[in-house]
């Protein structure tokens, strides 16, 4: 094969060695392009435009798809897909709302937990935090495993324990306030 190329180069050497451009053929090509009688360059330009448009459209579609997938993977879509007790059964949802309202009422009755110096109350507050952890774990189990009566019972049990603990905190704060009032009266 290399001998064929060498033979071709030797035979056509004069045609290949051009030190100056052929001005007449260049100007004829320019005139042909201007008048539309060129050698297919116009058709080739349209093909290039269509190919570029197709490539840009393909890139845009791929970018949108990749963005959608990344958004789906990175965003926490579990929140919108969470199972709630109300979505399982309206009676369960009503019961849960009653517990939540009662807990909210008890917390409002107590007020702020920040200014409490009582050791017993601080331990009860820590127990509330542990119950919140248990509650969140059970909710994750509900979303992962689906509805079971055991999970619902644990949820309601944590609500009941929270209410009892909040009542103990209320009793303890009332006892502390009563003691301080008696102490002030005795002075």
Secondary structure, DSSP 8 states (H G I E B T S, - for coil): -HHHHHHHHHHTHHHH--SS--HHHHHHHHHHHHHT-SSSHHHHHHHHHHHHHHHHHHHHHHHHHHHHHHHHHHS-TTTTT---HHHH-HHHHHHHHHHHHHHHHHHHHH--STT---HHHHHHHHHHHHHHHHHHHHHHHHHHH---HHHHHHHHHHHHHHHHHHHHHHHHHHHHHHHHHHHHHH-
